[in-house]
Amino acid sequence: MNVVAFNGSPRKNGNTYHAIKVVAEELKKENIKVEIIQVGNKRIRGCIACYKCAKNKNEKCSINDEVNEWIQKIKESDGIILGSPVYFSGIAGTFKCFLDRAFLVASVNDGLFRHKVGAAVVADRRSGGVTTFDQLLHYLHYAEMIVPSSNYWNVIYGMNPGEVLKDEEGMQIMRILGKNIVWTLKLVENGKDKIINPEREAKIFTNFIR
């Protein structure tokens, strides 16, 4: 099995990276491959609402950049980890641009990420971690992904790079999350060909203005 983790921080070895790495170590103990991709330092623009991904249904965003490669990596994986620092109580801007585009493409192309295992982690200096964590979960839930939990919200605290490693409770949260991701991946893998997936329903779109 393999998992792809996305680091939404512009800092290559910052606290978001360390949080992801703690989770990834638990997966590697069970011989699950983990690839960490840094998104936050790339030049990724936001969705332009052209909806060509829905019209063409070619599993691609009309903006031809790294996002299309990453969409295919998620499609080929068994699960994903989304990691973000906190920017004004929310997801880092570049990372959100990636998520908006990738998850829209997945949604309008027959649910590319459906029933994959998905988890989110947040590195925080002081506050805004829970709201950022909640925002990340919105993407996983919209895509009908299977979301394992830990023993608290998946937020770890620190300011300078590596400082999160001193957050004992945060470290435990990440370790337990990693173990629960492993457990969930194994459940899904062992359930294949034994339990029939529920039929996917076409998305119903309504408008509050009638």
TIROBA-112053 format. One line per field, with one value per atom (N, C-alpha, C, CB): atom name; x, y, z. Coordinates in Angstrom, 2 decimals. Each point is the difference from the previous one (the first is absolute). Last residue first. Glycine has a CB too. Layout:
<sites>
atom CA_...
px X_...
py Y_...
pz Z_...
</sites>
This chain:
<sites>
atom N_CA_C_CB_N_CA_C_CB_N_CA_C_CB_N_CA_C_CB_N_CA_C_CB_N_CA_C_CB_N_CA_C_CB_N_CA_C_CB_N_CA_C_CB_N_CA_C_CB_N_CA_C_CB_N_CA_C_CB_N_CA_C_CB_N_CA_C_CB_N_CA_C_CB_N_CA_C_CB_N_CA_C_CB_N_CA_C_CB_N_CA_C_CB_N_CA_C_CB_N_CA_C_CB_N_CA_C_CB_N_CA_C_CB_N_CA_C_CB_N_CA_C_CB_N_CA_C_CB_N_CA_C_CB_N_CA_C_CB_N_CA_C_CB_N_CA_C_CB_N_CA_C_CB_N_CA_C_CB_N_CA_C_CB_N_CA_C_CB_N_CA_C_CB_N_CA_C_CB_N_CA_C_CB_N_CA_C_CB_N_CA_C_CB_N_CA_C_CB_N_CA_C_CB_N_CA_C_CB_N_CA_C_CB_N_CA_C_CB_N_CA_C_CB_N_CA_C_CB_N_CA_C_CB_N_CA_C_CB_N_CA_C_CB_N_CA_C_CB_N_CA_C_CB_N_CA_C_CB_N_CA_C_CB_N_CA_C_CB_N_CA_C_CB_N_CA_C_CB_N_CA_C_CB_N_CA_C_CB_N_CA_C_CB_N_CA_C_CB_N_CA_C_CB_N_CA_C_CB_N_CA_C_CB_N_CA_C_CB_N_CA_C_CB_N_CA_C_CB_N_CA_C_CB_N_CA_C_CB_N_CA_C_CB_N_CA_C_CB_N_CA_C_CB_N_CA_C_CB_N_CA_C_CB_N_CA_C_CB_N_CA_C_CB_N_CA_C_CB_N_CA_C_CB_N_CA_C_CB_N_CA_C_CB_N_CA_C_CB_N_CA_C_CB_N_CA_C_CB_N_CA_C_CB_N_CA_C_CB_N_CA_C_CB_N_CA_C_CB_N_CA_C_CB_N_CA_C_CB_N_CA_C_CB_N_CA_C_CB_N_CA_C_CB_N_CA_C_CB_N_CA_C_CB_N_CA_C_CB_N_CA_C_CB_N_CA_C_CB_N_CA_C_CB_N_CA_C_CB_N_CA_C_CB_N_CA_C_CB_N_CA_C_CB_N_CA_C_CB_N_CA_C_CB_N_CA_C_CB_N_CA_C_CB_N_CA_C_CB_N_CA_C_CB_N_CA_C_CB_N_CA_C_CB_N_CA_C_CB_N_CA_C_CB_N_CA_C_CB_N_CA_C_CB_N_CA_C_CB_N_CA_C_CB_N_CA_C_CB_N_CA_C_CB_N_CA_C_CB_N_CA_C_CB_N_CA_C_CB_N_CA_C_CB_N_CA_C_CB_N_CA_C_CB_N_CA_C_CB_N_CA_C_CB_N_CA_C_CB_N_CA_C_CB_N_CA_C_CB_N_CA_C_CB_N_CA_C_CB_N_CA_C_CB_N_CA_C_CB_N_CA_C_CB_N_CA_C_CB_N_CA_C_CB_N_CA_C_CB_N_CA_C_CB_N_CA_C_CB_N_CA_C_CB_N_CA_C_CB_N_CA_C_CB_N_CA_C_CB_N_CA_C_CB_N_CA_C_CB_N_CA_C_CB_N_CA_C_CB_N_CA_C_CB_N_CA_C_CB_N_CA_C_CB_N_CA_C_CB_N_CA_C_CB_N_CA_C_CB_N_CA_C_CB_N_CA_C_CB_N_CA_C_CB_N_CA_C_CB_N_CA_C_CB_N_CA_C_CB_N_CA_C_CB_N_CA_C_CB_N_CA_C_CB_N_CA_C_CB_N_CA_C_CB_N_CA_C_CB_N_CA_C_CB_N_CA_C_CB_N_CA_C_CB_N_CA_C_CB_N_CA_C_CB_N_CA_C_CB_N_CA_C_CB_N_CA_C_CB_N_CA_C_CB_N_CA_C_CB_N_CA_C_CB_N_CA_C_CB_N_CA_C_CB_N_CA_C_CB_N_CA_C_CB_N_CA_C_CB_N_CA_C_CB_N_CA_C_CB_N_CA_C_CB_N_CA_C_CB_N_CA_C_CB_N_CA_C_CB_N_CA_C_CB_N_CA_C_CB_N_CA_C_CB_N_CA_C_CB_N_CA_C_CB_N_CA_C_CB_N_CA_C_CB_N_CA_C_CB_N_CA_C_CB_N_CA_C_CB_N_CA_C_CB_N_CA_C_CB_N_CA_C_CB_N_CA_C_CB_N_CA_C_CB_N_CA_C_CB_N_CA_C_CB_N_CA_C_CB_N_CA_C_CB_N_CA_C_CB_N_CA_C_CB_N_CA_C_CB_N_CA_C_CB_N_CA_C_CB
px -34.76_-0.92_-0.68_-0.37_5.01_-0.87_-0.87_1.70_1.53_-0.90_-0.95_1.76_0.32_0.32_-1.01_1.00_1.30_-1.16_0.46_-1.41_3.25_0.34_-1.30_2.24_-0.39_-1.13_0.41_-1.65_4.55_-0.14_-1.21_2.46_-2.07_0.36_-0.30_-0.46_1.62_-1.10_0.52_-1.50_3.57_0.21_-1.19_2.49_-2.47_-0.01_0.15_-1.44_3.59_-1.30_0.08_-0.54_3.74_-0.09_-1.40_2.42_-1.17_-0.35_-0.09_-1.24_4.28_-1.15_-0.24_0.48_2.86_-0.81_-1.28_2.10_1.50_-0.53_-0.81_1.95_0.93_-0.19_-0.43_1.72_-0.43_-1.42_-0.29_-0.40_4.78_-0.52_-1.48_1.69_0.45_0.68_-0.58_2.08_-3.61_-0.46_0.59_-0.21_1.69_-1.41_-0.54_-0.29_4.64_-0.06_-1.44_2.13_-1.34_0.47_-0.11_1.57_-2.52_-1.06_0.39_-0.71_3.93_-1.11_-1.11_0.56_3.05_0.44_-1.16_2.35_-3.07_0.03_0.40_0.59_-0.39_-1.39_-0.12_-0.76_4.97_-0.42_-1.42_1.53_0.14_0.72_-0.43_1.92_-3.61_-0.59_0.66_-0.53_2.39_-1.26_-0.71_-0.20_4.11_0.31_-1.27_2.08_-2.51_0.49_0.31_0.94_-2.25_-1.11_0.43_-0.95_4.25_-0.83_-1.18_0.66_2.08_0.74_-0.81_2.17_-3.85_-0.09_0.69_-0.10_0.52_-1.35_-0.19_-0.86_5.00_-0.20_-1.39_1.63_1.67_-1.41_-0.37_-0.56_4.76_-0.02_-1.42_2.10_-1.06_0.48_0.03_1.36_-2.36_-1.16_0.41_-1.18_4.37_-0.47_-1.20_0.84_1.52_0.38_-0.52_1.99_-1.64_0.04_0.51_0.36_-2.75_1.20_0.03_1.24_-5.08_0.25_1.18_-0.94_-3.11_1.40_0.18_0.75_-4.63_0.38_1.51_-2.11_-2.21_1.23_0.59_0.43_-5.34_0.73_1.21_-2.12_-2.26_1.35_0.79_-0.87_-3.02_0.09_1.46_-1.95_0.90_-0.30_0.05_0.97_0.04_-0.66_-0.26_1.10_-1.15_0.98_-0.74_1.97_-3.79_0.18_1.15_-2.45_0.63_0.35_0.26_0.98_-3.91_0.85_0.26_-0.91_-0.65_-0.10_1.01_-0.76_-1.84_1.16_-0.26_1.52_-4.19_-0.42_1.18_-2.02_2.01_0.45_-0.40_1.91_-2.84_-0.68_0.34_0.05_2.15_-1.39_-0.74_0.03_4.44_-0.04_-1.44_2.19_-1.43_0.38_-0.14_1.59_-2.33_-1.07_0.31_-0.51_3.68_-0.94_-1.14_0.57_2.59_0.60_-0.96_2.29_-3.54_-0.04_0.58_0.19_0.05_-1.38_-0.10_-0.83_4.92_-0.25_-1.39_1.55_-0.47_0.73_-0.20_1.70_-3.49_-0.74_0.68_-0.82_2.97_-1.23_-0.80_-0.05_4.06_0.26_-1.26_2.11_-1.43_-0.45_0.19_0.52_2.76_-1.44_-0.36_-0.45_5.16_-0.75_-1.49_1.67_1.81_0.80_-0.79_1.25_-1.80_-0.52_0.94_-2.32_1.17_1.06_-0.33_1.74_-4.75_0.24_1.13_-2.41_-0.18_0.77_0.31_1.00_-4.43_0.50_0.77_-1.92_0.07_0.18_0.60_0.32_-2.83_0.52_0.10_-0.96_0.07_0.20_0.63_0.26_-3.64_1.40_0.08_0.84_-4.95_0.31_1.49_-2.10_1.10_-1.04_0.50_-1.72_3.77_0.58_-0.94_1.35_-2.53_1.30_0.55_0.45_-5.13_0.45_1.33_-2.37_0.14_-0.49_0.60_-0.32_1.26_0.50_-0.28_1.79_-2.74_-0.72_0.50_-0.38_2.37_-1.45_-0.74_0.24_4.50_-0.37_-1.51_2.12_-0.38_0.25_-0.45_1.95_-2.09_-1.04_0.15_-0.12_3.39_-1.22_-1.19_0.89_3.39_0.10_-1.31_2.41_-2.05_0.06_-0.02_1.26_-1.18_-1.20_-0.03_-0.06_3.96_-1.12_-1.28_1.06_2.86_0.17_-1.23_2.48_-2.33_-0.14_0.09_1.00_-0.11_-1.44_-0.25_-0.40_4.83_-0.54_-1.49_1.74_0.51_0.41_-0.60_2.12_-2.94_-0.60_0.34_0.07_-0.44_0.96_-0.49_1.91_-5.54_0.95_0.94_-1.67_-0.54_-0.46_1.14_-1.90_1.95_-1.01_-0.53_-0.61_4.28_-1.21_-1.17_0.80_2.71_0.13_-1.30_1.63_1.17_-1.15_0.32_-0.73_2.62_0.21_-1.25_2.54_-2.75_0.06_0.44_-1.80_1.04_0.61_0.11_1.25_-3.69_0.07_0.56_-1.96_1.94_0.11_0.13_1.09_-3.11_0.73_0.05_-0.68_-0.02_-0.45_0.86_-0.84_1.20_-1.02_-0.53_1.10_0.89_0.37_-1.14_1.54_-1.61_0.72_0.35_0.92_-3.15_-0.81_0.65_-0.90_3.32_-1.05_-0.85_-0.04_3.25_0.66_-1.02_2.10_-3.53_0.23_0.70_0.12_-0.76_-1.31_0.17_-1.09_4.88_-0.35_-1.37_1.40_0.13_0.85_-0.39_1.87_-3.94_-0.49_0.81_-0.76_2.10_-1.24_-0.51_-0.56_4.39_0.24_-1.27_2.18_-3.14_1.17_0.11_-0.21_-3.24_0.93_1.26_-0.89_-4.53_1.29_1.04_-1.06_-3.32_0.38_1.31_-2.41_1.33_-0.36_0.47_0.17_-1.43_1.00_-0.64_1.41_-3.37_0.72_1.09_-0.46_-2.92_1.27_0.92_-0.21_-4.43_0.07_1.25_-2.51_0.41_0.92_0.05_1.33_-4.08_-0.37_0.85_-0.70_1.61_-1.29_-0.43_-0.64_4.57_0.22_-1.29_1.83_-1.81_0.42_0.27_0.97_-2.44_-0.71_0.32_-1.79_3.21_-0.31_-0.82_2.11_-0.05_-1.42_-0.39_-0.46_4.88_-0.57_-1.46_2.29_1.52_-1.00_-0.61_-0.51_5.39_-1.28_-0.90_0.19_5.36_-1.08_-1.32_1.22_4.23_-1.28_-1.09_0.79_4.66_-0.82_-1.30_2.06_1.07_-0.19_-0.85_0.17_1.05_1.03_-0.12_1.50_-4.47_-0.03_1.04_-0.89_0.33_-0.86_0.19_-1.66_4.31_-0.13_-0.75_2.13_-2.10_0.12_-0.20_-0.83_2.01_-0.37_0.29_0.49_-1.54_0.70_-0.49_0.26_-0.23_-0.51_0.89_-0.93_-0.46_0.85_-0.66_0.94_-1.28_-0.82_0.87_-2.15_3.29_0.39_-0.95_1.06_-1.03_-0.85_0.21_-1.69_3.98_0.22_-0.76_0.34_-0.97_1.18_0.33_0.86_-4.36_-0.37_1.17_-1.65_2.34_-0.86_-0.43_-0.82_3.30_0.84_-0.82_1.60_-3.72_0.54_0.84_-0.02_-1.66_-1.08_0.55_-1.68_4.67_-0.34_-1.10_0.66_0.53_1.02_-0.29_1.66_-4.35_-0.25_0.96_-0.84_1.59_-1.26_-0.33_-0.82_4.54_0.27_-1.26_1.85_-2.28_0.76_0.25_1.09_-2.99_-0.98_0.66_-1.27_3.98_-0.76_-1.08_0.44_3.73_-0.67_-0.84_-0.01_3.03_0.19_-0.59_2.07_-2.70_0.24_0.09_1.18_-4.05_1.24_0.21_-0.21_-3.74_1.10_1.36_-1.41_-3.26_0.83_1.05_-0.38_-2.92_-0.49_0.81_-2.19_2.76_0.45_-0.38_1.91_-3.68_0.22_0.32_-1.55_1.71_-0.24_0.37_0.45_-1.87_0.69_-0.41_0.07_0.22_-0.69_0.81_-1.02_0.43_0.76_-0.89_1.57_-0.92_-0.84_0.87_-1.82
py 30.42_-0.78_0.88_-1.56_1.26_0.96_-0.77_1.88_-4.18_0.56_1.04_-0.41_-3.96_1.40_0.56_0.26_-5.45_0.87_1.41_-1.93_-3.21_1.39_0.80_-0.21_-5.24_0.89_1.41_-1.88_-2.73_1.13_0.85_0.01_-5.36_1.25_1.15_-0.99_-3.86_0.80_1.26_-0.90_-4.30_1.44_0.72_-0.33_-4.55_0.64_1.50_-1.84_-1.54_0.60_0.71_0.27_-4.47_1.43_0.51_0.26_-5.33_0.80_1.48_-1.98_-2.07_0.86_0.90_-0.06_-3.10_-0.71_0.78_-1.01_2.48_-1.24_-0.82_-0.02_3.50_-0.01_-1.38_1.83_-0.64_-0.05_-0.02_1.18_-0.77_-1.35_-0.14_-0.22_4.47_-0.96_-1.40_1.38_2.05_0.23_-1.04_2.45_-2.51_-0.37_0.12_0.75_0.77_-1.46_-0.49_-0.07_4.71_-0.48_-1.53_1.97_0.01_0.26_-0.48_1.98_-2.25_-0.91_0.15_0.12_2.91_-1.35_-0.99_0.55_3.78_-0.02_-1.39_2.46_-1.68_-0.16_0.05_1.01_-0.23_-1.39_-0.25_-0.06_4.47_-0.89_-1.45_1.58_1.58_0.18_-0.93_2.40_-2.22_-0.75_0.13_0.37_2.18_-1.44_-0.85_0.48_4.23_-0.39_-1.50_2.30_-0.46_0.10_-0.49_1.94_-1.53_-1.18_-0.02_-0.03_3.80_-1.15_-1.28_1.14_2.80_0.05_-1.18_2.47_-1.92_-0.43_-0.02_0.94_0.63_-1.42_-0.50_0.26_3.61_-0.05_-1.46_2.11_-0.75_0.15_-0.02_1.33_-1.44_-1.27_0.05_-0.38_4.18_-0.86_-1.33_1.07_2.18_0.24_-0.87_2.33_-1.93_-1.09_0.15_-0.28_4.68_-1.34_-1.06_1.08_3.16_-0.21_-1.42_1.68_-0.83_1.17_-0.23_1.48_-4.81_0.42_1.19_-2.35_-1.98_1.39_0.23_0.23_-3.56_-0.05_1.41_-2.43_-0.53_1.27_-0.13_1.31_-4.14_-0.25_1.29_-2.04_0.68_0.60_-0.10_1.59_-5.39_1.42_0.58_0.16_-4.67_0.16_1.47_-2.10_0.23_-0.23_0.15_0.84_-2.43_1.07_-0.32_0.52_-1.70_-0.48_1.17_-2.09_1.65_0.88_-0.60_1.98_-2.91_-0.63_0.67_-2.24_4.50_-0.76_-0.57_1.46_1.43_-1.31_-0.87_0.13_4.62_-1.02_-1.41_1.48_2.31_0.25_-1.09_2.46_-2.45_-0.43_0.17_0.62_0.89_-1.47_-0.49_0.05_4.64_-0.61_-1.52_1.91_0.58_0.25_-0.67_2.18_-2.09_-1.11_0.19_-0.35_3.81_-1.12_-1.19_0.76_2.96_0.33_-1.13_2.42_-2.74_-0.15_0.26_0.69_0.15_-1.44_-0.27_-0.36_4.80_-0.47_-1.50_1.81_0.16_0.46_-0.46_1.99_-2.95_-0.79_0.44_-0.31_2.68_-1.36_-0.81_0.11_4.52_-0.19_-1.41_2.35_0.02_-0.22_-0.12_1.26_-1.52_0.34_-0.31_1.75_-3.20_0.72_0.21_1.15_-5.34_1.28_0.66_-0.85_-3.38_0.52_1.45_-1.58_-3.02_1.44_0.33_0.44_-4.79_0.43_1.49_-2.33_-2.04_1.38_0.29_0.71_-5.20_0.60_1.40_-2.28_-2.31_1.36_0.57_0.32_-5.03_0.46_1.39_-2.39_0.47_-0.06_0.49_0.36_-0.36_-1.16_-0.24_-0.97_4.40_-0.64_-1.28_0.97_2.36_-0.26_-0.76_2.06_-0.75_-0.67_-0.40_1.31_0.12_-0.21_-0.74_-0.03_1.50_-1.25_-0.31_-0.84_5.03_-1.14_-1.30_1.45_2.90_-0.03_-1.09_2.44_-1.83_-0.07_-0.17_1.41_-0.71_-1.34_-0.16_-0.12_4.36_-0.95_-1.40_1.40_1.84_0.24_-0.97_2.42_-2.46_-0.65_0.30_0.13_1.82_-1.47_-0.66_0.20_4.60_-0.52_-1.53_2.05_0.19_0.39_-0.64_2.16_-2.69_-0.82_0.32_-0.12_2.74_-1.40_-0.83_0.22_4.16_0.03_-1.42_2.33_-1.73_0.04_0.03_1.17_-0.90_-1.34_-0.05_-0.38_4.51_-0.85_-1.39_1.30_1.75_0.37_-0.91_2.26_-3.95_0.83_0.18_-0.82_-0.08_-0.74_0.98_-1.87_3.81_-0.79_-0.69_1.55_1.95_-0.98_-0.84_1.55_1.45_0.75_-0.94_1.94_-4.78_1.36_0.74_-0.72_-4.14_0.87_1.41_-1.37_-3.60_0.94_0.87_0.00_-5.10_1.45_0.75_-0.23_-5.02_0.74_1.47_-2.04_-3.04_1.42_0.74_-0.19_-5.11_0.83_1.44_-1.88_-3.12_1.25_0.62_0.35_-5.57_1.03_1.25_-1.78_-2.01_-0.57_1.03_-2.22_3.30_-0.31_-0.70_1.97_-0.09_-1.27_-0.44_0.55_3.62_-1.05_-1.37_1.68_2.15_-0.33_-1.15_2.39_-0.73_-0.67_-0.40_1.32_1.27_-1.40_-0.79_0.73_3.89_-0.65_-1.48_2.18_0.57_-0.38_-0.67_1.90_-0.14_-1.13_-0.50_0.90_2.98_-1.17_-1.25_1.53_2.66_-0.50_-1.24_2.33_0.42_-1.18_-0.62_0.99_1.88_0.11_-1.26_2.52_0.00_-1.12_0.25_-0.47_1.84_0.64_-1.11_1.97_-3.29_0.69_0.78_0.17_-4.75_1.40_0.69_-0.02_-5.36_1.06_1.36_-1.37_-3.17_-0.07_1.07_-2.45_1.97_-0.66_-0.07_0.81_1.30_-1.26_-0.81_-0.04_4.46_-0.93_-1.37_1.95_1.52_-0.16_-1.07_2.40_-1.13_-0.68_-0.28_1.12_1.31_-1.33_-0.81_0.90_3.66_-0.87_-1.42_1.98_2.22_-1.28_-0.86_1.12_3.42_-0.19_-1.27_1.23_1.20_-0.31_-0.10_1.15_-0.56_1.13_-0.25_0.53_-2.17_-0.41_1.23_-2.09_2.90_-0.56_-0.40_1.37_-1.48_0.97_-0.69_1.43_-2.38_-0.63_1.06_-2.27_1.51_1.07_-0.62_1.39_-3.37_0.02_1.21_-2.52_0.89_0.85_0.10_-0.62_-2.10_1.39_0.92_-0.89_-4.06_0.81_1.50_-1.89_-3.19_1.36_0.85_-0.23_-5.24_1.00_1.38_-1.65_-3.77_1.34_0.99_-0.59_-5.01_1.03_1.37_-1.54_-3.92_1.37_0.95_-0.52_-5.19_1.03_1.37_-1.68_-2.78_0.81_1.14_-0.60_-2.97_-0.15_0.68_-2.14_2.39_-1.07_-0.19_0.50_2.88_-1.16_-1.22_1.54_2.74_-0.70_-1.23_2.17_0.74_-0.75_-0.83_1.78_1.12_-1.11_-0.85_1.39_2.54_-1.03_-1.20_1.78_2.18_-0.89_-1.12_1.90_1.60_-0.88_-1.06_1.88_1.40_-0.83_-0.99_1.87_1.35_-1.04_-0.92_1.56_2.30_-1.06_-1.16_1.72_2.04_-0.64_-1.16_2.18_0.53_-0.87_-0.72_1.53_1.67_-1.17_-0.97_1.41_2.69_-0.82_-1.28_2.07_1.23_-0.81_-0.86_1.75_-0.39_0.68_-0.94_2.05_-2.37_-0.80_0.69_-0.97_2.90_-1.39_-0.89_0.76_3.81_-0.42_-1.50_1.87_0.41_0.42_-0.39_1.89_-4.71_1.09_0.41_-0.81_-2.91_1.28_1.19_-1.01_-4.49_1.01_1.38_-1.48_-3.85_1.31_1.02_-0.57_-5.18_1.09_1.32_-1.54_-3.89_1.21_1.13_-0.76_-5.01_1.22_1.18_-1.12_-4.69_1.24_1.19_-1.00_-4.96_1.20_1.24_-1.23
pz -5.42_-0.83_-1.05_1.92_1.44_-0.68_-0.99_0.26_2.20_0.99_-0.60_1.73_-4.27_0.23_0.99_-2.33_0.79_0.15_0.32_0.79_-2.76_0.28_0.11_-1.21_1.50_-0.21_0.41_0.38_-2.09_0.89_-0.37_0.35_-1.19_-0.66_0.94_-2.28_4.26_-0.51_-0.67_1.79_-0.75_0.05_-0.62_-0.10_2.70_-1.31_0.14_-0.89_4.48_-0.33_-1.34_2.45_-1.53_0.25_-0.30_-0.54_2.14_-1.18_0.39_-1.02_3.20_0.30_-1.21_2.50_-2.88_1.00_0.32_0.97_-3.93_-0.59_1.01_-1.55_3.98_-1.45_-0.48_-0.24_4.78_-0.33_-1.49_2.10_-0.07_0.26_-0.35_1.81_-2.25_-0.87_0.16_0.13_2.75_-1.37_-0.94_0.47_3.96_-0.06_-1.42_2.37_-1.52_0.00_-0.07_1.31_-0.91_-1.31_-0.09_-0.15_4.30_-0.98_-1.38_1.33_2.11_0.29_-1.03_2.44_-2.63_-0.35_0.15_0.73_0.80_-1.47_-0.49_-0.07_4.64_-0.45_-1.51_2.14_-0.14_0.27_-0.49_1.98_-2.27_-0.91_0.17_0.06_2.98_-1.33_-1.00_0.54_3.69_0.02_-1.34_2.47_-1.91_0.01_-0.06_1.33_-0.95_-1.33_-0.07_-0.29_4.45_-0.94_-1.38_1.31_1.99_0.21_-0.98_2.42_-2.42_-0.54_0.16_0.54_1.42_-1.45_-0.66_0.14_4.50_-0.35_-1.51_2.17_-0.57_0.32_-0.38_1.86_-3.70_0.41_0.24_-1.32_-0.47_1.46_0.56_-0.17_-4.51_0.57_1.52_-2.06_-0.74_0.27_0.64_-1.93_0.30_1.36_0.36_-0.18_-4.17_0.90_1.41_-1.37_-1.46_-0.60_0.97_-2.22_4.40_-0.81_-0.56_1.40_1.19_-0.85_-0.92_1.77_0.65_0.01_-0.92_0.51_0.77_0.23_0.03_1.26_-3.50_0.79_0.05_-0.66_-0.62_0.01_0.91_-0.46_-0.87_-0.52_-0.19_-1.15_4.93_-1.32_-0.46_0.48_2.73_0.13_-1.40_2.37_-1.74_1.30_0.33_0.76_-5.86_1.06_1.33_-1.44_-3.81_0.99_0.94_-0.15_-5.35_1.34_0.94_-1.01_-3.70_0.81_1.38_-1.25_-4.26_1.32_0.91_-0.98_-3.46_0.45_1.39_-1.38_-1.96_0.51_0.40_-1.46_0.03_-0.95_0.40_-0.54_3.29_-1.27_-1.02_0.47_3.73_0.12_-1.33_2.43_-2.11_0.14_0.03_1.25_-1.28_-1.28_0.07_-0.43_4.38_-0.98_-1.34_1.14_2.46_0.03_-1.01_2.42_-1.75_-0.74_-0.06_0.73_1.87_-1.43_-0.84_0.57_4.15_-0.47_-1.50_2.27_-0.18_-0.05_-0.55_1.95_-1.07_-1.17_-0.21_0.35_3.51_-1.17_-1.30_1.32_2.74_-0.12_-1.22_2.49_-1.34_-0.44_-0.25_1.24_0.51_-1.37_-0.51_-0.38_4.15_-0.14_-1.48_2.15_-0.61_1.21_-0.11_0.43_-3.67_0.99_1.28_-1.85_-1.80_0.45_1.00_-0.38_-3.54_0.86_0.33_-1.00_-0.73_0.01_0.97_-0.59_-2.55_1.16_-0.14_0.29_-2.45_-0.02_1.28_-1.45_-2.00_1.32_-0.14_1.02_-3.91_0.01_1.40_-2.25_-1.25_1.38_-0.05_0.86_-4.73_0.42_1.44_-2.39_-0.15_0.83_0.20_-0.80_-2.99_0.81_0.67_-1.53_-1.67_1.31_0.93_-0.28_-4.29_-0.08_1.37_-2.06_-0.13_1.37_0.09_0.67_-4.85_0.59_1.37_-2.29_0.07_-0.79_0.73_-1.01_2.82_-1.28_-0.94_0.26_4.13_0.17_-1.32_2.03_-1.88_0.47_0.07_1.30_-2.38_-1.08_0.40_-0.78_4.11_-0.99_-1.17_0.67_2.65_0.46_-0.91_2.32_-3.25_-0.02_0.38_0.57_-0.38_-1.36_-0.04_-0.67_4.86_-0.73_-1.39_1.26_1.39_0.46_-0.77_2.26_-3.12_-0.43_0.35_0.28_1.34_-1.47_-0.56_-0.08_4.64_-0.30_-1.50_2.17_-0.67_0.23_-0.32_1.78_-1.92_-1.13_0.12_-0.21_3.88_-1.28_-1.17_0.83_4.34_-0.74_-1.44_1.48_2.32_-0.82_-0.70_-0.33_4.77_-1.12_-0.73_-0.22_3.85_0.42_-1.15_1.83_-2.60_0.38_0.28_-1.39_-0.01_-0.50_0.31_-1.86_3.30_0.20_-0.50_2.00_-3.91_1.09_0.12_-0.35_-1.67_-0.24_1.24_-1.72_-0.98_1.10_-0.32_0.66_-2.15_-0.31_1.20_-1.60_-0.55_1.20_-0.46_1.37_-3.68_-0.02_1.39_-2.38_-0.45_0.93_-0.10_1.51_-4.41_0.87_0.98_-0.21_-4.92_1.38_0.73_0.02_-4.58_0.04_1.42_-2.23_1.39_-0.61_0.14_-1.61_2.92_0.97_-0.53_0.83_-3.71_1.13_1.06_-0.44_-3.20_-0.39_1.11_-2.39_3.02_-0.05_-0.34_-0.70_0.50_1.36_0.08_0.83_-4.95_0.39_1.39_-1.41_-0.14_-0.74_0.31_-1.81_3.68_0.61_-0.72_0.69_-2.07_0.84_0.56_0.57_-4.81_0.87_0.86_0.03_-3.71_-0.12_0.84_-2.31_2.22_0.26_0.06_1.28_-1.78_-1.23_0.16_-0.58_3.28_0.10_-1.28_2.56_-2.27_0.01_0.23_-1.53_0.62_1.27_0.11_0.07_-3.57_-0.30_1.23_-2.35_1.01_0.76_-0.34_0.06_-1.75_-0.69_0.65_-0.68_2.59_-1.41_-0.68_-0.06_4.54_-0.05_-1.44_2.15_-1.38_0.56_-0.03_1.48_-2.68_-1.10_0.49_-1.17_3.61_-0.03_-1.23_1.27_0.70_-1.43_-0.23_-0.60_4.74_-0.20_-1.47_2.14_0.11_-0.74_-0.38_-0.88_4.95_-0.97_-0.67_1.34_0.71_0.40_-1.14_1.99_-1.98_0.02_0.33_-1.67_2.66_-0.33_0.09_0.86_-0.43_-0.56_-0.51_-0.64_4.90_-1.45_-0.43_-0.04_4.58_-0.60_-1.52_1.88_1.01_0.43_-0.61_2.03_-2.52_-0.86_0.27_-0.06_0.72_0.50_-1.01_1.32_-0.09_-1.07_0.60_-1.75_3.31_0.45_-1.13_2.42_-1.85_-0.76_0.48_-2.02_3.87_0.13_-0.80_2.30_-1.52_-0.59_0.14_-1.63_4.79_-0.89_-0.52_1.25_2.09_-1.41_-0.97_0.63_4.26_-0.53_-1.50_1.78_0.60_0.86_-0.50_1.94_-3.92_-0.50_0.84_-0.86_2.19_-1.20_-0.51_-0.59_4.20_0.44_-1.18_1.92_-2.74_0.61_0.47_0.71_-2.43_-1.03_0.59_-1.58_4.37_-0.45_-0.97_0.29_1.04_1.16_-0.36_1.56_-4.79_0.14_1.18_-1.01_0.21_-0.99_0.20_-1.63_4.27_0.38_-0.93_0.93_-1.96_1.15_0.47_0.69_-4.16_-0.45_1.15_-1.78_2.84_-0.73_-0.50_-0.68_2.75_0.94_-0.67_1.71_-4.77_1.10_0.84_-1.37_-2.81_1.22_1.22_-1.00_-3.36_-0.33_1.24_-2.03_1.31_0.63_-0.19_1.69_-3.08_-0.88_0.56_-0.77_1.69_0.50_-1.03_2.34_-2.49_-0.47_0.46_-0.04_-1.00_0.94_-0.54_0.80_-1.58_-0.60_1.09_-1.91_0.91_0.96_-0.65_1.95_-3.35_-0.41_0.96_-2.45_2.48_0.40_-0.49_2.04_-2.90_-0.02_0.32_-1.68_1.87_0.00_0.00_1.22
</sites>
